[in-house]
Amino acid sequence: MTTIVKEPVPSYKELADLLKDGLTPEAQEKIMELRQTVLAIQEENFRLRERIRQLESDTAPVREVIYDKGVYWTLERGVRQGPFCPACQDRAGKLVRLHYCHTGTPGIYWVCKACQQSW
């Protein structure tokens, strides 16, 4: 759980006024308060960055793209999906699903509806 730092930060003017008389006990106390506040802010910043990293990794898609038998496939949570067009993936980074289409031509079984290539 994240705690927002709500400690008052001593102002520059306040510190400057206290330091005019030298490093008095009051000035030292304000400097210590400032150090504690900065430390608390740094710790909170670290916790928030870790939380962001965790949330980003939790929401990242669990998908792996693999190339096999001349076409692309995905593994999503261990389940193989596809095939996907290698031309569309290689040119534009897009996963376009291929459609089964046995045309009678030997070796052609998949057609991409986006780029019209066949495999």
N, C-alpha and C positions, 0 to 999 in steps of 0.2 A: 504494500500500500504506500502511495506517495504522499509525503507531507510537504506542504507548501511552506516555505520559510516566510514567517511574518514578523520577524524581529526587526525593530526599528534600526536603521543604519544611521550612525552618527554622521551629521552633515560635515562637509568640508569646512564651512564657516565656523561651526562649533569647535572642530578640532583646531583650526587655525587660531581661534580666540584663546583656547586653552593653552596652546603651545607658545603664545606670546610671552607668557610668564615663565617659560622653560618647561622642562618635562616634569610637570607637577603630578602628584598622585591622581588627580582628576583626569589629566590628559592621558596618563598611562592607562587608566581604567577605560576611557573611551577608545583608545587604541586596541586594547584587549577585546572590547565589545565588537569593534570592527573586524578584528581577526576571527573571532568566533562566528560572526555573521558570514564572512567570506567562506570560511570552512564549511559551514552548514549549507551554503549555496552550492559550493563545489560538490559536496556529497549528494545533494539533491539532483544536481545536474547529471552526475554519474548514474544515479538510480534511474532517472528519466531516460537517459540514453540507452541503458540496458533494457528498459521496458520497451522502448521503441524497437530495438533490435529484435527482441523476443516476439513482439507483435508482427513485425515484418516477416520473420521466419515462419511464424504460425500461419500467415495468410498467403505465403508463397505457394504457387501451384506445385503439386507433387507430380511433375511430368518430366519424363526423360524422352528425348527424341533420338531414335536409333536408325541407322541405315542398314537395310538388309534386303538382299535379293533385288537390288536396283531401285527400291522405293524406300520412303521413310515410314516409320511406325512410331507410335508413342507408347510408353509404358506409364500408365497412370495408376498409382497405387498397386502396381504389380499386374495390371490387366493390360494386355496388348490391344491397341487401337490402330485402325488404319486400313489400308495403306494410304499414304499421302504423296502428292505429286513432288518428285524431286526437282523438277524445273522451277516450280513456284517457290519451293522452300529455298533452293539455292540462289535464285534471283532476288526474291523479295522477302525471304524469311517467313513466308505464309504457309500455314498448314492447310492445304486444299485436299479434301478427301477425293480419292480416285474412285471411279465407278466401274464395276465389272461389266465388260462388254466383249464377249467373244465374237469377233467379226468373221471368223473363218480363216483369217490370216494367221499362220503359225507364229506363236510367240507373242501375240498381242492379246492381252486380257484386261488391261486397265486403261481407261481414258479419263483425262482431266477435263472437266467441263469449263474450267477457267482459261487454260492455255491451249486446249485442244490437242495436246500431245498424248501419245499412247505408249504403253509398255506391255 
